[in-house]
């Protein structure tokens, strides 16, 4: 008997509270930030572009090229810069950390 | 001796002249269209978002979720609708077929 496949949800914005240290960007700080990210699939967002690109590939009209013939669930915009103090009391600002809006691009 | 790896070029707009039939969308027509697409890699476009998302994955803070922690080279905009006559003289219009602008989203 085959197990049911995990049902993938459509592309949407999700959030997670994490410490700055946990972000893994190299900063040591216990300050908590709201990390928002894009999660889900884009099956319903396939365009004529994607279908045609897939065919150009199959027909070897496009070869040895890095092309993506499927929409990506990605941020359409990013939140404002995030500022924090690290454990040595140094002040940092990081940009494009958290998503503001997601879409199937 | 190892063979050199293909050097991937940065994300850019490319073009190809193809017949409507070749697009593989199910239409039979010898009319030629200019199919423009996005090709290349986005290594230089990695954001704090991507690095953090990758870490959240490694730390199992995000599990069983479909997330993409790398920028995609995709159309930022599509060309105008394309119209053509098929071999039976029927008129069709297809949208979002060809890219107008590419970017690392």
Backbone of each chain as ProteinMPNN parsed JSONL, in Angstrom:
{"seq_chain_A": "XXXXXXXXXXXXXXXXXXXXXXXXXXXXXXXXXXXXXXXXXXXXXXXXXXXXXXXXXXXXXXXXXXXXXXXXXXXXXXXXXXXXXXXXXXXXXXXXXXXXXXXXX", "coords_chain_A": {"N_chain_A": [[0.839, -1.213, 0.0], [0.516, 2.148, -0.883], [1.72, 5.109, 0.624], [0.001, 8.122, 1.337], [0.81, 11.086, -0.426], [2.401, 14.022, 0.824], [0.339, 16.788, 1.011], [0.807, 19.631, -0.739], [0.688, 23.007, 0.136], [-0.642, 26.071, -1.259], [1.52, 28.753, -2.338], [2.419, 31.036, 0.144], [2.69, 33.611, 2.708], [4.544, 33.057, 5.648], [5.336, 32.926, 9.181], [7.9, 33.17, 11.765], [9.281, 33.204, 14.974], [12.447, 34.072, 15.893], [15.74, 34.043, 17.406], [18.324, 36.472, 16.868], [20.846, 35.264, 16.715], [20.165, 32.681, 15.911], [19.507, 33.05, 13.265], [21.749, 32.636, 11.836], [23.523, 34.296, 10.531], [25.895, 35.111, 11.434], [25.937, 36.816, 13.567], [25.972, 37.437, 17.097], [23.431, 37.439, 19.232], [20.717, 37.742, 21.489], [18.409, 38.932, 20.905], [15.076, 38.969, 19.693], [13.635, 38.352, 16.533], [11.071, 38.807, 14.057], [10.778, 36.551, 11.668], [9.799, 36.399, 8.465], [8.649, 34.379, 5.81], [8.432, 32.805, 2.524], [6.359, 30.186, 1.603], [5.289, 27.141, 0.117], [3.617, 25.828, -2.864], [3.487, 26.381, -6.484], [1.768, 25.398, -8.415], [-0.627, 26.112, -9.711], [0.024, 28.379, -11.005], [1.302, 28.177, -13.404], [2.446, 29.336, -16.514], [1.927, 30.224, -20.044], [4.435, 30.768, -20.92], [6.053, 29.06, -19.301], [5.238, 26.495, -20.126], [5.986, 26.573, -22.81], [8.738, 27.005, -22.607], [9.533, 24.656, -21.407], [9.007, 22.89, -23.472], [10.811, 23.812, -25.426], [13.135, 23.013, -24.306], [12.821, 20.194, -24.218], [12.801, 19.723, -26.929], [15.329, 20.287, -27.526], [16.032, 22.819, -28.35], [16.926, 24.653, -26.691], [19.809, 24.353, -25.01], [22.153, 23.169, -22.591], [21.777, 25.33, -20.966], [20.932, 27.325, -18.19], [17.857, 27.29, -17.256], [14.681, 28.114, -15.87], [11.723, 26.566, -15.807], [9.458, 26.702, -14.27], [7.216, 28.306, -12.04], [8.407, 30.17, -9.2], [7.943, 30.221, -5.69], [8.328, 33.018, -4.143], [9.669, 35.927, -2.333], [7.981, 38.948, -3.065], [8.385, 41.369, -2.177], [10.434, 42.884, 0.345], [10.642, 43.155, 3.941], [11.175, 46.089, 6.032], [14.524, 47.221, 6.931], [16.282, 45.469, 9.54], [17.259, 46.171, 12.827], [19.585, 45.641, 15.502], [21.175, 44.924, 18.71], [24.245, 43.384, 19.39], [25.749, 40.79, 21.491], [27.965, 42.084, 22.431], [27.271, 44.615, 22.594], [27.27, 45.993, 20.203], [25.979, 47.719, 17.424], [23.9, 46.733, 14.776], [22.616, 46.626, 11.418], [20.545, 44.888, 9.277], [19.628, 44.156, 5.903], [16.908, 43.241, 3.658], [15.936, 40.861, 4.956], [13.582, 39.684, 5.868], [10.513, 38.539, 4.483], [7.853, 40.398, 2.885], [5.776, 40.174, 1.237], [4.516, 37.522, -0.741], [4.775, 35.6, -3.802], [3.998, 33.831, -6.891], [6.409, 33.779, -8.956]], "CA_chain_A": [[0.0, 0.0, 0.0], [1.272, 3.391, -0.976], [1.333, 6.157, 1.573], [-0.437, 9.354, 0.682], [1.836, 12.13, -0.535], [2.103, 15.244, 1.572], [-0.359, 17.776, 0.199], [1.492, 20.917, -0.653], [-0.187, 24.179, 0.177], [-0.214, 27.118, -2.197], [2.48, 29.787, -1.938], [1.889, 32.041, 1.08], [3.621, 34.175, 3.687], [4.482, 32.421, 6.961], [6.275, 33.596, 10.069], [8.633, 32.403, 12.766], [10.035, 34.079, 15.878], [13.777, 33.484, 16.142], [16.747, 34.977, 17.916], [19.246, 36.906, 15.821], [21.884, 34.218, 16.601], [19.614, 31.543, 15.166], [19.428, 33.357, 11.832], [22.936, 32.054, 11.23], [24.218, 35.273, 9.675], [27.195, 35.402, 12.043], [25.808, 37.762, 14.683], [25.594, 36.832, 18.382], [22.462, 38.301, 19.913], [19.499, 37.046, 21.919], [17.219, 39.689, 20.479], [14.143, 38.164, 18.883], [13.076, 39.015, 15.35], [10.012, 38.082, 13.362], [11.283, 36.177, 10.351], [8.685, 36.015, 7.59], [9.186, 33.724, 4.617], [7.455, 32.314, 1.545], [6.28, 28.735, 1.636], [4.199, 26.568, -0.672], [3.871, 25.508, -4.269], [2.962, 27.303, -7.491], [1.226, 24.596, -9.525], [-1.718, 26.773, -10.431], [0.53, 29.622, -11.598], [2.072, 27.872, -14.615], [2.07, 30.225, -17.615], [2.282, 29.76, -21.393], [5.899, 30.874, -20.908], [6.638, 27.851, -18.7], [4.956, 25.348, -20.99], [6.797, 26.718, -24.029], [10.137, 26.841, -22.24], [9.705, 23.22, -21.166], [9.053, 22.268, -24.795], [12.055, 24.2, -26.106], [14.116, 22.142, -23.668], [12.605, 18.825, -24.686], [13.149, 19.681, -28.353], [16.755, 20.649, -27.596], [16.214, 24.145, -28.945], [17.706, 25.314, -25.654], [20.654, 23.298, -24.432], [23.238, 23.595, -21.71], [21.474, 26.638, -20.395], [20.251, 27.279, -16.912], [16.557, 27.947, -17.346], [13.698, 27.623, -14.902], [10.427, 26.524, -16.489], [8.385, 26.56, -13.281], [7.193, 29.501, -11.177], [8.985, 30.043, -7.864], [7.255, 30.895, -4.586], [9.404, 33.875, -3.622], [9.222, 37.249, -1.885], [7.774, 40.002, -4.07], [8.925, 42.549, -1.506], [11.036, 42.564, 1.644], [10.346, 44.052, 5.06], [12.177, 47.117, 6.32], [15.763, 46.767, 7.55], [16.16, 45.055, 10.943], [18.397, 46.613, 13.627], [19.699, 44.953, 16.802], [22.456, 45.011, 19.418], [24.771, 42.048, 19.637], [26.099, 40.574, 22.908], [29.058, 43.013, 22.77], [26.65, 45.939, 22.515], [27.495, 46.646, 18.911], [24.718, 47.939, 16.723], [23.925, 46.289, 13.376], [21.382, 46.703, 10.62], [20.58, 43.981, 8.109], [18.559, 44.422, 4.931], [16.296, 42.101, 2.931], [15.97, 39.675, 5.823], [12.268, 39.102, 6.057], [9.606, 38.81, 3.366], [6.695, 41.238, 3.179], [4.729, 39.683, 0.344], [5.002, 36.388, -1.542], [4.05, 35.375, -5.044], [4.519, 32.81, -7.802], [7.064, 34.506, -10.04]], "C_chain_A": [[0.866, 1.252, 0.0], [0.795, 4.417, 0.043], [0.952, 7.413, 0.805], [0.705, 10.366, 0.678], [1.421, 13.343, 0.297], [1.461, 16.242, 0.625], [0.353, 19.116, 0.359], [0.514, 22.073, -0.76], [0.284, 25.24, -0.808], [0.673, 28.177, -1.534], [1.858, 30.868, -1.042], [2.986, 32.5, 2.046], [3.435, 33.465, 5.033], [5.461, 33.139, 7.875], [6.767, 32.736, 11.212], [9.346, 33.419, 13.657], [11.359, 33.399, 16.189], [14.719, 34.54, 16.716], [17.675, 35.34, 16.766], [20.357, 35.864, 15.617], [21.407, 33.071, 15.717], [19.517, 31.786, 13.659], [20.64, 32.808, 11.084], [23.682, 32.993, 10.303], [25.566, 35.681, 10.267], [27.145, 36.402, 13.184], [25.424, 36.994, 15.946], [24.676, 37.804, 19.1], [21.222, 37.493, 20.269], [18.241, 37.796, 21.527], [16.375, 38.844, 19.522], [13.629, 38.981, 17.694], [11.971, 38.149, 14.756], [10.529, 37.817, 11.95], [10.101, 35.681, 9.522], [9.239, 35.48, 6.271], [8.052, 33.198, 3.728], [7.499, 30.793, 1.496], [5.098, 28.259, 0.796], [4.558, 26.376, -2.132], [3.115, 26.452, -5.209], [2.354, 26.573, -8.683], [0.169, 25.313, -10.367], [-1.255, 28.029, -11.167], [1.366, 29.388, -12.86], [1.542, 28.704, -15.78], [2.424, 29.614, -18.971], [3.806, 29.79, -21.557], [6.541, 29.572, -20.419], [6.455, 26.618, -19.571], [5.839, 25.386, -22.234], [8.276, 26.48, -23.728], [10.472, 25.359, -22.036], [9.837, 22.49, -22.505], [10.328, 22.585, -25.558], [13.208, 23.332, -25.582], [14.039, 20.72, -24.222], [13.036, 18.671, -26.136], [14.592, 20.086, -28.603], [17.023, 21.958, -28.341], [17.024, 25.01, -27.974], [18.503, 24.21, -24.968], [21.733, 23.926, -23.562], [23.018, 24.99, -21.147], [20.707, 26.429, -19.111], [18.929, 28.032, -17.038], [15.609, 27.331, -16.321], [12.308, 27.728, -15.508], [9.286, 26.239, -15.516], [8.377, 27.8, -12.409], [7.777, 29.177, -9.795], [8.124, 30.807, -6.863], [8.31, 31.716, -3.848], [8.868, 35.221, -3.137], [9.077, 38.219, -3.059], [8.305, 41.314, -3.51], [9.482, 42.111, -0.156], [10.638, 43.592, 2.688], [11.448, 45.097, 5.206], [13.428, 46.482, 6.946], [15.534, 46.435, 9.031], [17.427, 45.479, 11.687], [18.399, 45.912, 14.979], [21.068, 45.221, 17.413], [22.968, 43.596, 19.61], [25.226, 41.95, 21.1], [27.252, 41.48, 23.367], [28.584, 44.465, 22.671], [26.957, 46.725, 21.232], [26.169, 46.67, 18.161], [24.85, 47.526, 15.248], [22.568, 46.492, 12.704], [21.519, 45.742, 9.439], [19.379, 44.246, 7.204], [18.037, 43.134, 4.281], [16.359, 40.787, 3.711], [14.644, 38.937, 5.8], [11.339, 39.49, 4.9], [8.413, 39.648, 3.812], [5.488, 40.707, 2.394], [5.311, 38.546, -0.491], [4.187, 36.252, -2.822], [4.719, 34.301, -5.888], [5.133, 33.512, -9.005], [7.689, 33.56, -11.06]], "O_chain_A": [[1.812, 1.385, 0.777], [-0.404, 4.56, 0.283], [1.518, 7.715, -0.245], [1.46, 10.484, 1.643], [0.235, 13.638, 0.444], [1.993, 16.507, -0.453], [0.473, 19.649, 1.462], [-0.361, 22.103, -1.626], [1.465, 25.3, -1.15], [0.574, 28.444, -0.336], [0.893, 31.527, -1.428], [4.04, 31.877, 2.177], [2.309, 33.293, 5.499], [6.323, 33.881, 7.402], [6.159, 31.731, 11.58], [9.942, 34.376, 13.164], [11.382, 32.275, 16.691], [14.527, 35.743, 16.54], [17.792, 34.589, 15.798], [20.765, 35.607, 14.484], [22.155, 32.558, 14.884], [19.452, 30.84, 12.874], [20.585, 32.549, 9.882], [24.39, 32.552, 9.397], [26.29, 36.489, 9.685], [28.184, 36.797, 13.714], [24.657, 36.033, 15.891], [25.108, 38.875, 19.527], [20.738, 36.68, 19.482], [17.131, 37.337, 21.792], [16.89, 38.118, 18.672], [13.243, 40.141, 17.837], [11.945, 36.931, 14.932], [10.694, 38.737, 11.149], [9.484, 34.666, 9.846], [10.167, 36.047, 5.693], [6.888, 33.155, 4.126], [8.568, 30.197, 1.361], [4.043, 28.893, 0.769], [5.656, 26.716, -2.573], [2.236, 27.207, -4.793], [2.411, 27.054, -9.815], [0.095, 25.131, -11.582], [-2.04, 28.669, -11.868], [2.057, 30.294, -13.327], [0.334, 28.769, -16.006], [3.135, 28.611, -19.04], [4.386, 28.947, -22.241], [7.46, 29.05, -21.05], [7.368, 25.809, -19.74], [6.374, 24.362, -22.658], [8.978, 25.832, -24.504], [11.535, 24.88, -22.431], [10.667, 21.593, -22.656], [10.866, 21.728, -26.258], [14.125, 22.973, -26.321], [15.039, 20.131, -24.631], [13.565, 17.633, -26.533], [15.023, 20.213, -29.749], [18.106, 22.168, -28.887], [17.706, 25.956, -28.37], [17.94, 23.262, -24.42], [22.157, 25.061, -23.779], [23.968, 25.728, -20.888], [19.935, 25.481, -18.969], [18.89, 29.258, -16.939], [15.738, 26.161, -15.961], [11.779, 28.823, -15.701], [8.283, 25.623, -15.877], [9.446, 28.305, -12.066], [7.652, 28.058, -9.298], [7.639, 31.901, -7.152], [9.077, 31.19, -3.042], [7.753, 35.612, -3.483], [9.944, 38.295, -3.929], [8.629, 42.242, -4.251], [9.059, 41.103, 0.41], [10.337, 44.742, 2.37], [12.507, 44.999, 4.586], [13.387, 45.349, 7.427], [14.694, 47.049, 9.689], [18.537, 45.188, 11.242], [17.34, 45.623, 15.536], [21.992, 45.678, 16.74], [22.198, 42.701, 19.958], [25.103, 42.913, 21.857], [27.484, 41.621, 24.567], [29.382, 45.402, 22.666], [26.904, 47.955, 21.204], [25.356, 45.752, 18.264], [25.794, 47.923, 14.566], [21.525, 46.523, 13.357], [22.5, 45.792, 8.698], [18.273, 44.521, 7.67], [18.67, 42.081, 4.36], [16.777, 39.751, 3.193], [14.602, 37.709, 5.723], [11.376, 40.617, 4.408], [8.015, 39.609, 4.977], [4.345, 40.79, 2.842], [6.47, 38.605, -0.9], [3.056, 36.73, -2.909], [5.858, 33.911, -5.632], [4.432, 33.805, -9.973], [8.282, 34.013, -12.039]]}, "seq_chain_B": "XXXXXXXXXXXXXXXXXXXXXXXXXXXXXXXXXXXXXXXXXXXXXXXXXXXXXXXXXXXXXXXXXXXXXXXXXXXXXXXXXXXXXXXXXXXXXXXXXXXXXXXXX", "coords_chain_B": {"N_chain_B": [[42.196, 13.426, -14.916], [40.152, 16.172, -14.33], [37.322, 17.449, -15.984], [36.655, 20.788, -16.964], [34.084, 22.631, -15.395], [30.982, 23.738, -16.805], [30.752, 27.165, -17.204], [28.479, 29.129, -15.668], [26.394, 31.671, -16.835], [25.333, 34.97, -15.782], [21.918, 35.678, -14.894], [19.829, 36.577, -17.547], [18.036, 38.075, -20.337], [17.102, 36.187, -23.132], [16.728, 35.227, -26.612], [14.718, 33.505, -29.122], [13.766, 32.311, -32.273], [10.837, 30.807, -33.149], [8.407, 28.493, -34.526], [4.859, 28.678, -34.142], [3.736, 26.143, -33.77], [5.894, 24.723, -32.764], [6.072, 25.675, -30.18], [4.602, 24.046, -28.645], [2.131, 24.252, -27.446], [-0.16, 23.245, -28.313], [-1.229, 24.286, -30.608], [-1.541, 24.39, -34.171], [0.46, 25.84, -36.369], [2.363, 27.626, -38.764], [3.325, 30.098, -38.371], [5.781, 32.419, -37.296], [7.144, 33.191, -34.148], [8.719, 35.441, -31.817], [10.317, 34.157, -29.231], [11.046, 35.003, -26.071], [13.135, 34.475, -23.283], [14.214, 33.747, -19.865], [17.466, 33.214, -18.786], [20.207, 31.765, -17.051], [22.227, 32.149, -14.005], [21.836, 32.989, -10.475], [23.688, 33.567, -8.501], [25.01, 35.807, -7.382], [22.991, 37.203, -6.312], [22.059, 36.452, -3.852], [20.334, 36.867, -0.821], [20.036, 38.213, 2.587], [17.751, 37.064, 3.488], [17.691, 34.584, 2.104], [19.96, 33.252, 3.151], [19.259, 33.076, 5.849], [16.904, 31.591, 5.711], [17.876, 29.198, 4.753], [19.36, 28.411, 6.955], [17.324, 28.108, 8.886], [16.132, 25.888, 7.922], [18.209, 23.971, 8.097], [18.45, 23.872, 10.842], [16.127, 22.689, 11.473], [13.917, 24.222, 12.052], [12.097, 24.852, 10.274], [10.187, 22.575, 8.736], [9.258, 19.922, 6.521], [8.194, 21.634, 4.678], [7.619, 23.437, 1.7], [9.995, 25.328, 0.67], [11.919, 27.893, -0.898], [15.153, 28.672, -0.92], [16.846, 30.104, -2.535], [17.561, 32.542, -4.997], [15.545, 32.903, -7.954], [15.989, 32.905, -11.468], [13.905, 34.599, -13.26], [11.058, 35.728, -15.296], [10.347, 39.179, -14.918], [8.489, 40.649, -16.01], [6.039, 40.204, -18.597], [5.841, 39.932, -22.198], [3.597, 41.597, -24.539], [0.365, 40.178, -25.408], [0.255, 37.458, -27.771], [-0.804, 37.04, -31.073], [-2.141, 34.871, -33.59], [-2.751, 32.999, -36.651], [-4.05, 29.764, -37.087], [-3.423, 26.643, -38.889], [-5.918, 26.083, -39.843], [-7.042, 28.406, -40.301], [-8.026, 29.677, -38.036], [-8.256, 32.087, -35.489], [-6.139, 32.931, -32.834], [-5.208, 34.033, -29.516], [-2.579, 34.281, -27.287], [-1.528, 34.653, -23.908], [1.059, 35.923, -21.686], [3.362, 34.656, -22.797], [5.95, 35.23, -23.671], [8.976, 36.505, -22.282], [9.702, 39.796, -20.975], [11.36, 41.142, -19.375], [13.982, 40.155, -17.21], [14.927, 38.843, -13.98], [16.561, 38.301, -10.756], [14.702, 36.877, -8.629]], "CA_chain_B": [[42.018, 14.87, -15.024], [38.751, 16.587, -14.292], [36.938, 18.412, -17.018], [36.179, 22.059, -16.423], [32.634, 22.758, -15.326], [30.43, 24.815, -17.632], [30.605, 28.415, -16.475], [27.126, 29.646, -15.846], [26.296, 33.12, -17.011], [24.292, 35.577, -14.949], [20.524, 35.781, -15.359], [19.603, 37.581, -18.591], [16.999, 37.807, -21.332], [17.603, 35.638, -24.382], [15.609, 35.035, -27.532], [14.702, 32.356, -30.02], [12.655, 32.382, -33.221], [10.222, 29.486, -33.29], [7.057, 28.493, -35.091], [3.835, 28.498, -33.11], [3.615, 24.7, -33.53], [7.022, 24.293, -31.938], [5.882, 26.097, -28.789], [4.062, 22.885, -27.943], [0.943, 24.614, -26.663], [-1.318, 22.56, -28.891], [-1.707, 24.969, -31.814], [-0.821, 24.062, -35.404], [0.64, 27.051, -37.181], [3.755, 27.851, -39.173], [3.709, 31.476, -38.068], [6.983, 32.487, -36.449], [7.101, 34.169, -33.058], [9.969, 35.642, -31.103], [10.135, 33.666, -27.865], [12.113, 35.513, -25.219], [13.119, 33.743, -22.012], [15.241, 34.105, -18.885], [18.471, 32.161, -18.688], [21.377, 32.117, -16.255], [22.207, 31.877, -12.572], [21.591, 34.129, -9.578], [24.594, 33.419, -7.345], [25.375, 37.088, -6.772], [21.78, 37.868, -5.822], [21.638, 35.828, -2.588], [20.01, 37.884, 0.177], [19.996, 37.754, 3.975], [16.571, 36.192, 3.523], [18.062, 33.242, 1.632], [20.892, 32.664, 4.106], [18.506, 32.767, 7.065], [15.965, 30.513, 5.395], [18.696, 27.992, 4.661], [19.679, 28.03, 8.33], [16.099, 27.646, 9.555], [15.981, 24.537, 7.398], [19.25, 23.128, 8.691], [18.138, 23.748, 12.275], [14.806, 22.045, 11.549], [12.887, 25.157, 12.525], [11.116, 24.746, 9.19], [10.253, 21.191, 8.274], [8.17, 19.454, 5.645], [7.586, 22.755, 3.977], [8.199, 23.728, 0.405], [10.551, 26.68, 0.649], [13.009, 28.075, -1.855], [16.151, 29.541, -0.291], [17.774, 30.603, -3.562], [16.831, 33.363, -5.965], [15.237, 32.302, -9.256], [16.099, 33.765, -12.653], [12.563, 34.483, -13.822], [10.556, 36.973, -15.894], [9.772, 40.198, -14.032], [7.334, 41.119, -16.778], [5.837, 39.457, -19.837], [5.515, 40.699, -23.402], [2.176, 41.694, -24.895], [-0.258, 38.959, -25.94], [0.67, 37.106, -29.134], [-1.939, 36.543, -31.862], [-1.721, 34.159, -34.813], [-3.749, 32.162, -37.333], [-3.562, 28.386, -37.192], [-3.492, 26.114, -40.261], [-7.326, 26.02, -40.245], [-7.441, 29.816, -40.381], [-8.662, 30.148, -36.805], [-7.467, 33.134, -34.855], [-5.925, 32.715, -31.403], [-4.364, 34.974, -28.785], [-2.063, 33.682, -26.047], [-0.931, 35.639, -23.0], [2.224, 35.542, -20.881], [4.136, 33.664, -23.541], [7.332, 35.621, -23.85], [9.443, 37.407, -21.23], [10.036, 41.153, -21.394], [12.44, 41.538, -18.487], [14.33, 39.06, -16.285], [15.577, 39.255, -12.744], [16.799, 37.278, -9.745], [13.691, 37.09, -7.584]], "C_chain_B": [[40.537, 15.213, -15.11], [38.468, 17.596, -15.398], [36.397, 19.662, -16.346], [34.656, 22.081, -16.443], [32.176, 23.91, -16.215], [30.233, 26.045, -16.754], [29.205, 28.958, -16.716], [27.114, 31.167, -15.882], [25.204, 33.695, -16.111], [22.958, 35.721, -15.68], [20.31, 36.915, -16.374], [18.516, 37.122, -19.558], [17.646, 37.273, -22.615], [16.422, 35.445, -25.333], [15.847, 33.956, -28.569], [13.528, 32.549, -30.98], [12.11, 30.977, -33.418], [8.854, 29.591, -33.93], [6.083, 28.258, -33.938], [3.676, 27.011, -32.769], [4.685, 24.213, -32.559], [6.894, 24.673, -30.462], [5.303, 24.964, -27.935], [2.849, 23.2, -27.08], [-0.339, 23.99, -27.226], [-1.894, 23.219, -30.132], [-0.878, 24.524, -33.007], [-0.74, 25.309, -36.258], [2.113, 27.231, -37.503], [4.21, 29.269, -38.9], [4.863, 31.476, -37.073], [6.804, 33.548, -35.361], [8.488, 34.295, -32.43], [9.71, 35.248, -29.648], [11.321, 34.144, -27.037], [12.0, 34.879, -23.832], [14.291, 34.167, -21.12], [16.184, 32.931, -18.696], [19.644, 32.648, -17.85], [21.184, 31.881, -14.771], [22.117, 33.174, -11.756], [22.496, 34.091, -8.348], [24.896, 34.733, -6.624], [24.169, 37.795, -6.147], [21.253, 37.27, -4.515], [21.46, 36.916, -1.523], [20.095, 37.315, 1.601], [18.819, 36.806, 4.189], [16.946, 34.745, 3.175], [18.981, 32.519, 2.614], [20.15, 32.23, 5.372], [17.554, 31.596, 6.843], [16.701, 29.177, 5.333], [19.034, 27.477, 6.066], [18.479, 27.505, 9.099], [15.803, 26.2, 9.146], [16.947, 23.568, 8.074], [18.97, 22.865, 10.166], [16.766, 23.136, 12.522], [13.729, 22.935, 12.176], [11.754, 25.187, 11.502], [11.254, 23.337, 8.641], [9.058, 20.881, 7.399], [7.457, 20.594, 4.943], [8.354, 22.989, 2.692], [8.701, 25.169, 0.42], [11.707, 26.739, -0.346], [13.964, 29.126, -1.313], [17.241, 29.975, -1.269], [16.981, 31.44, -4.553], [16.645, 32.622, -7.292], [15.409, 33.34, -10.347], [14.787, 33.614, -13.419], [12.093, 35.8, -14.457], [9.993, 37.912, -14.815], [8.538, 40.787, -14.692], [7.256, 40.295, -18.06], [5.504, 40.4, -20.987], [4.001, 40.755, -23.614], [1.662, 40.343, -25.409], [0.183, 38.733, -27.384], [-0.538, 36.518, -29.871], [-1.431, 35.893, -33.146], [-2.908, 33.413, -35.404], [-3.21, 30.743, -37.373], [-3.786, 27.881, -38.62], [-4.931, 26.001, -40.754], [-7.929, 27.423, -40.314], [-8.232, 30.322, -39.165], [-7.691, 31.091, -36.108], [-7.353, 32.874, -33.348], [-5.052, 33.824, -30.798], [-3.882, 34.275, -27.508], [-1.364, 34.765, -25.213], [0.278, 35.068, -22.25], [3.072, 34.435, -21.526], [5.624, 33.98, -23.489], [7.732, 36.633, -22.773], [9.818, 38.77, -21.8], [11.265, 41.622, -20.623], [12.708, 40.38, -17.519], [14.991, 39.608, -15.023], [15.745, 38.095, -11.79], [15.845, 37.514, -8.582], [13.801, 36.05, -6.47]], "O_chain_B": [[39.782, 14.609, -15.872], [39.281, 18.472, -15.694], [35.763, 19.595, -15.293], [34.025, 21.608, -17.388], [32.87, 24.915, -16.366], [29.62, 25.968, -15.689], [28.814, 29.21, -17.855], [27.743, 31.84, -15.065], [24.268, 32.993, -15.729], [22.896, 35.863, -16.901], [20.585, 38.077, -16.077], [18.134, 35.952, -19.592], [18.617, 37.841, -23.114], [15.264, 35.494, -24.917], [16.974, 33.553, -28.855], [12.429, 32.906, -30.557], [12.842, 30.068, -33.807], [8.215, 30.642, -33.886], [6.447, 27.71, -32.898], [3.501, 26.662, -31.602], [4.424, 23.411, -31.663], [7.53, 24.066, -29.6], [5.474, 24.914, -26.716], [2.573, 22.503, -26.103], [-1.434, 24.178, -26.696], [-2.917, 22.78, -30.657], [0.328, 24.305, -32.891], [-1.742, 25.775, -36.8], [2.988, 27.027, -36.661], [5.361, 29.612, -39.168], [4.922, 30.664, -36.15], [6.365, 34.665, -35.635], [9.311, 33.382, -32.502], [8.975, 35.926, -28.93], [12.459, 33.74, -27.274], [10.907, 34.761, -23.278], [15.221, 34.845, -21.559], [15.754, 31.799, -18.476], [20.029, 33.815, -17.932], [20.113, 31.464, -14.331], [22.296, 34.278, -12.271], [22.099, 34.538, -7.272], [25.023, 34.761, -5.399], [24.309, 38.852, -5.532], [20.123, 37.553, -4.117], [22.324, 37.774, -1.348], [20.21, 36.105, 1.795], [18.898, 35.865, 4.979], [16.56, 33.807, 3.874], [18.808, 31.329, 2.879], [20.392, 31.144, 5.899], [17.424, 30.72, 7.697], [16.2, 28.157, 5.806], [18.998, 26.274, 6.328], [18.603, 26.561, 9.879], [15.29, 25.406, 9.934], [16.561, 22.502, 8.552], [19.223, 21.772, 10.673], [16.304, 23.075, 13.661], [12.758, 22.445, 12.753], [10.61, 25.506, 11.826], [12.312, 22.956, 8.141], [7.996, 21.492, 7.518], [6.263, 20.517, 4.654], [9.562, 22.771, 2.609], [7.934, 26.108, 0.21], [12.383, 25.74, -0.591], [13.638, 30.311, -1.253], [18.393, 30.184, -0.891], [15.856, 31.088, -4.909], [17.488, 31.819, -7.693], [15.031, 34.5, -10.185], [14.58, 32.632, -14.132], [12.661, 36.859, -14.189], [9.26, 37.485, -13.922], [7.662, 41.345, -14.032], [8.256, 39.764, -18.543], [4.971, 41.494, -20.795], [3.237, 40.052, -22.954], [2.448, 39.477, -25.795], [0.45, 39.681, -28.122], [-1.209, 35.619, -29.364], [-0.422, 36.312, -33.712], [-3.932, 33.222, -34.748], [-2.031, 30.538, -37.664], [-4.287, 28.622, -39.466], [-5.157, 25.839, -41.953], [-9.146, 27.599, -40.375], [-9.005, 31.274, -39.265], [-6.475, 30.904, -36.141], [-8.354, 32.626, -32.676], [-4.265, 34.463, -31.495], [-4.687, 33.742, -26.744], [-0.706, 35.66, -25.744], [0.47, 33.852, -22.203], [3.437, 33.442, -20.896], [6.451, 33.091, -23.285], [6.944, 37.501, -22.397], [10.204, 38.883, -22.963], [12.092, 42.382, -21.129], [11.78, 39.71, -17.068], [15.542, 40.708, -15.022], [15.153, 37.032, -11.978], [16.154, 38.268, -7.659], [13.027, 36.084, -5.514]]}, "name": "protein", "num_of_chains": 2, "seq": "XXXXXXXXXXXXXXXXXXXXXXXXXXXXXXXXXXXXXXXXXXXXXXXXXXXXXXXXXXXXXXXXXXXXXXXXXXXXXXXXXXXXXXXXXXXXXXXXXXXXXXXXXXXXXXXXXXXXXXXXXXXXXXXXXXXXXXXXXXXXXXXXXXXXXXXXXXXXXXXXXXXXXXXXXXXXXXXXXXXXXXXXXXXXXXXXXXXXXXXXXXXXXXXXXX"}
